[in-house]
Amino acid sequence: MEIFAKRLQERGKQLGISNAEAARRIGLDERRYAHYASGRREPDLATLVKIADALGTSPNWLLGVSLASATNPQFAALMDRFSNAANGMSKQEIEMCIIQAEAVVAAKSR
């Protein structure tokens, strides 16, 4: 599962954490997490959910599953980035982003 390993590495970079720190946050042995991040092993479903939760993302993103990817992969990748960024925001920060996005849409329709 190459995409899973790639996404684990990508998410670690987004969060600015090492594999050791990711393993600690998830509650996994460092070596076990390293196997996932290198693509040598795949987690079971419960572990996948635990990893996604600890890294502030979704199992779908970690697995490369996106509803929009079939029609526009670039758009899907941007939406995934936005979603992952939003996971690190407070409710107030997310509301500000929504207001800004709505303003962009409103300006386009003028």
Contacts in CASP RR format, 6 or more apart in sequence:
PFRMAT RR
TARGET T0000
AUTHOR 0000-0000-0000
METHOD contacts of the structure
MODEL  1
MEIFAKRLQERGKQLGISNAEAARRIGLDERRYAHYASGRREPDLATLVK
IADALGTSPNWLLGVSLASATNPQFAALMDRFSNAANGMSKQEIEMCIIQ
AEAVVAAKSR
1 39 0 8 1.000
1 42 0 8 1.000
1 63 0 8 1.000
2 39 0 8 1.000
3 63 0 8 1.000
3 64 0 8 1.000
4 36 0 8 1.000
4 39 0 8 1.000
4 42 0 8 1.000
4 62 0 8 1.000
4 63 0 8 1.000
4 64 0 8 1.000
5 36 0 8 1.000
5 37 0 8 1.000
5 38 0 8 1.000
5 39 0 8 1.000
7 61 0 8 1.000
7 62 0 8 1.000
7 63 0 8 1.000
7 64 0 8 1.000
8 22 0 8 1.000
8 36 0 8 1.000
8 37 0 8 1.000
8 51 0 8 1.000
8 55 0 8 1.000
8 62 0 8 1.000
9 37 0 8 1.000
11 22 0 8 1.000
11 55 0 8 1.000
11 56 0 8 1.000
11 57 0 8 1.000
11 62 0 8 1.000
11 84 0 8 1.000
12 18 0 8 1.000
12 19 0 8 1.000
12 22 0 8 1.000
12 55 0 8 1.000
14 84 0 8 1.000
15 22 0 8 1.000
15 55 0 8 1.000
17 25 0 8 1.000
19 30 0 8 1.000
19 33 0 8 1.000
19 34 0 8 1.000
19 37 0 8 1.000
20 30 0 8 1.000
22 33 0 8 1.000
22 37 0 8 1.000
22 54 0 8 1.000
22 55 0 8 1.000
23 29 0 8 1.000
23 30 0 8 1.000
23 32 0 8 1.000
23 33 0 8 1.000
23 34 0 8 1.000
24 30 0 8 1.000
25 54 0 8 1.000
25 55 0 8 1.000
26 33 0 8 1.000
26 50 0 8 1.000
26 51 0 8 1.000
26 54 0 8 1.000
26 55 0 8 1.000
27 50 0 8 1.000
27 54 0 8 1.000
28 47 0 8 1.000
28 51 0 8 1.000
32 41 0 8 1.000
35 41 0 8 1.000
36 42 0 8 1.000
36 43 0 8 1.000
36 51 0 8 1.000
43 51 0 8 1.000
48 59 0 8 1.000
48 62 0 8 1.000
48 63 0 8 1.000
49 59 0 8 1.000
51 62 0 8 1.000
52 58 0 8 1.000
52 59 0 8 1.000
52 61 0 8 1.000
52 62 0 8 1.000
55 62 0 8 1.000
56 84 0 8 1.000
56 87 0 8 1.000
56 88 0 8 1.000
57 83 0 8 1.000
57 84 0 8 1.000
57 87 0 8 1.000
58 83 0 8 1.000
60 66 0 8 1.000
61 80 0 8 1.000
61 83 0 8 1.000
61 84 0 8 1.000
66 76 0 8 1.000
66 77 0 8 1.000
66 79 0 8 1.000
66 80 0 8 1.000
67 76 0 8 1.000
68 75 0 8 1.000
68 76 0 8 1.000
68 79 0 8 1.000
69 76 0 8 1.000
69 77 0 8 1.000
86 94 0 8 1.000
86 97 0 8 1.000
89 97 0 8 1.000
END
